[in-house]
Amino acid sequence: MAVELREHFRQALPKSGFCSLRAEHQQDEVIQVRQGVLQPIRTFEDEGAMVTRIEGGGLGYAATSDLAASGLREAIDRASRWAAATAGRSVFDFSKVAMPHPKGEYETPVAQPWDGVALADKIDFVRRECERLKVDDRIADWEAGVWYSKTTTRYYTNEGGEARRVIHRMYPFMRATAAEGDRSQSRGFGGNPGGVTVQGGLEVLEWCGWTQAAPQLAAEALELLAAPNCPTEKMDLLLDSDQMYLQIHESIGHPLELDRILGDERNYAGTSFVKLEDIGSFRYGSDLLNIVFDPTDPHAFASYDFDDDGVKAEKLYIIEKGILKRALGSLISQTRAGVPGVANSRADGWRRPPIDRMANINLEAGDATLEAMIGAVERGIFMKSNNSWSIDDSRNKFQFGCEYGRLIENGKLTTVVRNPNYRGISSAFWNNLKRVGGRSTVRHMGAVNCGKGEPNQTMRVGHVTPPALFAQVEVFGGV
């Protein structure tokens, strides 16, 4: 099939300009057990291709599910017509972009393949973890599940580019809800809207902690039933990795996407408080803030070798010692804006053209243990697992709620509190960063449904991060 696809593309190539074909085949399966009852197995399979054409300064796309020679020829013709229609009418002359012609292969390292284990055995495995959540009659609802996804991408260009990648992703989830009287409290594995997300096979479920999580989650849900509401005051804030990932995602990842900075997303996903002239000099946070774009980690959720425009992916500092070094801009955006960027041209499937998207946006580890960070706090709070989030259109003013909070007094964890929330302003918040967890505290997290673009694209994004401590943050209780 791959040889036929390549030859069909070669036969249909235009005589001038740039042309590429990105063909994708995606397979998903979700196993979920709720209250001991197996839910319907959800499966998904999809296949198609996107053609990109640059000709005469114009840019055109066309998608097709017909991968025969006639289908690809028709898609190339449509993309060529769009390129001709946009030539001289776009905000940018796309002929200025030196599109790459990559060669290579990449596949997620897998020790225990998903398809190598019988479905019945995987169901029993998930069922056992679900049963471990029911530790008390007050656990009113409980569930566990695993979402597996495999995406195979083939990329060809008119000048001999030929790349193939196979990505295996695992998203394990788990939740326990305790109820008593008119009060209910939930604890989940990793938080919302994503959590612990990894690339790999079944072997990563133990490595990421999912197989050990049930008893603690259930115990914490029960603790929260009797817990007082979170106090309202300004105090030090220690965020666990399963909240840090979303803080990074919303207040660093999105505002640094270059198409937002250029204003392309303002009608839908919003703009950014960051300006083009800030790149290279703006103090985004304290000296402890080191953020990297790193699609090279074999277990991170959004790792890859080439982006969807064929640009080689490499680890690069976005923010180093608090100073903004580069934007999250793809090759086209970099060329258009004249600023350094990264290989982050990404689409959520064959039906969509790639746009500037986060991949793995990670906080580099510091040197502190969790115990040392707790011990450094006179009055503060430790928060786990995202429960709610809100941030303005420029990704500046934000408010987050967490599932679980515990006060820190005189260097020790004390009272458990429910409905903990905090608020801040992005740059001011990151400038109050005062301790960062060491390598042993790092966890692989990510978002599974990051929305952006018109038409909308739902992207999978990784964030590898340790816990971190912030000084004097506005904390308050919810309802």
N, C-alpha and C positions, 0 to 999 in steps of 0.2 A: 504493500500500500504506500509506503514512504517513497519508494523508487518511482511508482506511478505518479504520485503527487508532484514530485520534483520535475519529472519529465513533462507533465501536463502544464506546469507553470512555465517551464523553459519554452515550450511550443507557443505559448500565448503572449510572450513578452513583447512589449512595445519596442520601437527602434531607438527611442531617445528618452532622456530623463531618468529618474530613479523609480524603481518598482520593487516592492517587497511583498512576500506572502507570509502571513503568520497563521498556521493551522493548529487548532487545538482540539484535543479529545479529553473530556473530563468525565470521571466516574466518582460518585459519592455514595456512601452508605451510612446510615445512622441507626444505631441500636440503642433503645431507651427502655428502661424498666421503671415504672412508677407504682409505688405502693405494692410492690411484688408482682405487678401485672405487666407482662411484655406489651409494649405499645407497637402499633404497626411498623414494620421495618420500612424505613424510607430509603429509596434508591433513586439515583439520578444519573443519566448518561446523556452527553451532548457532544456534538462534533460539528465543526465548521471552520471557516477561514476568513481572514480580513486582508484585503489588498490595500497597500499604501502607494500613492503615485505623487511624485513631485515633477512638475513640468512647467517650464516658462515662468517660474516664480510662484506658481499656484500649487495648492495641496489638495488632494482628493482621496477619499476612502470609499470602499465598498465591501460589504460582507456577503457571504454566501454559504449555504449549507450543501450546495452542489459542488462536490470536489472532482467531478469529471472534467475532462478538458474543456468541454463546452461551457460548463458552469464557471470555471476560472476565467475563461476568455471573456465571458459576459461581465464578470465582476471587474476585470481589468479595464474593460471598455467604460464601465460606469465610473470607476475611479478616475479614469483619464478625462472624462467629460467634466467631472467636478473640479479637477485640477485646472482645466482650461477655463472653467467658469470663474474660478477664484483668482486667476492670474491677473495681477495689477489692481485687484480690488481688496486684498487682504491687508491687515495691519503690518505685515512682514513679508519680505521677499524670501520664500522658502528655498530658492535656488542657492542662497548663501550658506545653507547647512551642508556640511560634508558628511553625508550619511555613511555609516560603516557597513562593511560586508564581512560579518564575523564567520568564524569557523570553530566548531567545538561541540562537545557533548558534556552534559551534566546530569547526574541523578542523585537524589537524596540517599545518603547511606542508610540502609535498612538491614537489621539483623534478623528480625522476625516478621516476615511479610504478612500483611493483613489477609491476603488470599490464601496463605499457607495454613490457616487454621479454619476448621469447619465452623459454619455459621452457628450450629447448635452449641459448640464449645464457647464461642464468643458471647452468645446469649447467656449461658450459665455463668460465665465470668462476670458480666455486668450485673446479673441478678444477685450474685453473692455480695457485690459491693453495695447494691441497693439495700439488701437485708441488713447490712451492718449499720445502717443509719437509724433503724427502728430500735432505739435503746430504751425507750420510755413511752408510756401511753400518751404522754403530752406531745410526742412527735406526730403531728396531724397529717403531714404530707411529706413525702420523701421520694427522691428519684435519683437515678444514676444513668449515665449513658456515654457513648463514644461516637464521635462523628469522624469518619475517615474520608479523605479525598485524595484522588490521584489525578494529576493533570499532566498530559504529554503535549509538548509544544514543539513544532517544527517551523523553522524560520529560513526562508530563502530570499536572496536578492538577485537583481539582474546582472550583477558582476561577480557571481560565483559564491556569494555568502551562503553558508549552510550550517545551521546550528540546531541541536536537539537537546531538550531538557525534559526530565521526568521528575515531578515534585510529589512526594508523599507527605500528606499533612494529617495530624491527629489533633482533635479538639475534645478532650475528655471533660465531662461536666458532672456535677453532683450538687444536690440541694436538700436541706432538711429544714422544715418549718415547724416550729413548736407553737402550741396554742394553749391558753388557759384563760378562762373567763372571756373578757372582751379584748384580750391582748394576744397578738401573734408576732413572732420574730423569726427571721430566716437567716441561715448561713449557707453560702454556696462555695464551691471550689473555684477559686480564682476571681470571682466577682462578675460584673456585668458592665459592658456588653460583650466581653470576650473572656479573658482570664488566662489560664495556663494553656498555651498553644505551642505546638512543637512540630518539627518535621522529623519523620522516622517511621518505624514500624511499631508493632505491639510492644516491643521492648521498652519504649519510652514511657509507657504508662506507670511503670514502677519508678523509673528514673525521675520523672517529674513530680512524684508524690501522690498521684491519684489513688493508688492502691493502699495508701496509709491514711487517707484523709477522713474517712467516714466517722470514726469514733470522736475525733476532736470537733468536727463540724456539728454533730448532734449535741455534744456537750456544751458548745458555745451557744447554740440556739436556745437551749434550756436555761443557760446562765442569763441570757438577755431578757427572758420573761420576767425575772425578778429584779432586773437592773433599773436603777434610776435613770432619768433622762440626762443626756449630756449637758453639762453646764455651759453657760454663755459667758465667755471672757476671752481675752487675748492671752495666748500661752504658746509654749513651744509645741511643735507638732512633729511626731515621728510617723511617717507613712510606710507601711509594709509594701513589698514589691507589687502585690496585687491591687494596690491603689496607685502606686507610682507610675505604672505603665500608662494609665489613662491620663494622669497629670502630664506626662511627657507628650502623649499623643495629642491632647487638646491644646496645650499652651506652648509647645515647642514644635511639634510635627506640623500641624496645620498652618500656623502662621508663617512657617518658613517655606512652604510650597510656593515656588516662584510664580506659578500662574495666578495665585491669589495676590501676591505682591504686585503683579502687573495689572491686576484688576479684572482678569478674565472670569473669575468665579463670583463676582460680587452680586450678581442677580439671583444666585441660588445658594451656594455654600458660604458666601461671604468674602470679605477681604482680609487684610492683615494690618496689625499695628506696626509691623516692620516695613521700612522703606528701602528702596534700592540702595540709597546712599549709606544705609546702616551697615551693609555687608562689608566686612573687613575691619570694622572699628567699634561697633555697638557693644556696650557691656550688657549682655543678656542676663548674667547671673554672677554669683561669687566666683572666686578662683577655683572652687571645688567643682564647678559645673563643667564637665567634659562630656559632650554629646557626639557620638559617632554614627555615621551612616555605614552599616556593615551587613551587606548581603552575603558575606562569606562564611558565616557561622553555620555549620552543617545542620544544627538542630533548631535554629531560629525560624520562625513561622514564614518569613518572607525572604528567604535566601534564594539566590539564583546566580548564574554565571554571566548572562547577558540580559539587559532589559528588553522591552518589547520593541525597541527601535534598533536592537543589535549592538548597543554600547556595552563594553566590558564593565562588569561591576567590580568595584574595589572598596575597601574600607577607607573612609575619609572622615576627618574631623569636621563637624558642622559648627560646634562651639568648643573652643579650647581655652581652658582656664578662664571661663566666663565670657570670652570675646567671640562674637559671631564671625565665623570665617567664610562660610559659603551658604548658599541657599539650596533648598531641595528642588533644583531645577534640572529638567532633562536637557538633552543636547539641543533641541529646538529652542527651548526657553533660554538656555545659556547664550546661544548665538544671538537671539533676539535682544536680550537684556545687556549683554556684554559683561556678565559676572560669572564667577566659577559656580559649578553645580555638581551633580552626581548622576549616576546611571539609574534614574528612577522613572523612566517612561513606562507606565504600566497600564494594562487594561484588565478588566475583570472577566473577560472572556472573548471569544472570537467575534461577537456581535458589536463590540465597542472598539473605537480607536484608543490608543494609549494617551494618557495625560500625565501631568506631574503628580505623582503619588508617593507617599511615604513607603519605605520598605521596612528594614529593621532600623529603628531609631533608638539607640541605646544610651543609657547613662553608664559611663565607665566606672568600674568599681573604685572605691576609695580604700581606706585602711582600717575602718572601724568594725568591731563586732557589734552585733545587735545589743549585747549586754553593755558594751561601753557607751553606746548611744543613749540607752536608757539611763545608765549611771550618770551621764552628764546633764540630766534634766532635773531642775529643782521643782518646777511646776509645769506639767504638760500633759499630752495625751498621745496614745498610740492607736492608730486607726488601721483597720484591715478591710479589704474587699469593697470595691465600688458598689454603690446602691443607686445613685442618681448623679446626674451631671447637668450643668448648664453653663454656657459660655457665650459671650456676645459675638456679633458678626465679624468683628476684627480680631477675635481670639485673644482678648485682653482681660476683661473682667470675667471672673468665673466663680462658680459655687459648686462644691461637690459634697455628696453625702456618702457615708460608708455604712456597712452592715454592723461592724463591731468596733467598739472603742474601749480603751482601758486607761484610766488616769495614771500619770506618773508623778509621784511625789517624793522629793528628796532622793532621787535616783532609783526608785523602786516602783514596779507596777503595783497598783492598788485596786481601786474600785472599777468594776466593769460598768460601762454606761451604754445605753441604747440610743439609737438615732443620732450618731455623731455627724456633724457637718462642719465645713470650713469654707471660707471665701478669701479671695485675694485678687491682685492684679498681676498679670503674668511676670513681667520683668522684675517688679518689686519682690514678688514671691521668690523667684529664683535667686535674687541677690541676698535673700535671707537664708540660703542654704548653708548650713554650718557643719554637718557631718555626713559622710557617705559610707555605706556599708562596704565591707571588703569582699573579696572574690567568693568566699564561702557562703555569702548571703545572697548571691545573685540567683535570680529565677528567670526562666523563659516565659514571657507573657505575650499577649497580643490581642488585637481586636479582630473579630470575624466578620463584621458587617459595617465597615467604615464607608459611609456614603458620600459621594461627590460627583460632580459632572452633570451635564445635560446632553443627552439622556443620562439618567442616573446610573452610576456604577457602584457596586458594593464590593469593596476590596478587603483582602486579608492582609493584616499589617502586624509586624512583630516588634516587640519592645523587650530587650533583655536588660534587666535592671536590678540593682540592690535596693534595700530600704534606704531612706534618707531622712535627715532631721533638719527642720526649719525653725528659725527663731521667730517668736512673737507673731503668731497667726491668729486671725479672728476665728474663733471656734464657737459653735452654737448648737443647741439641740433642735431636733425635728419633732414631728408629731407621730 
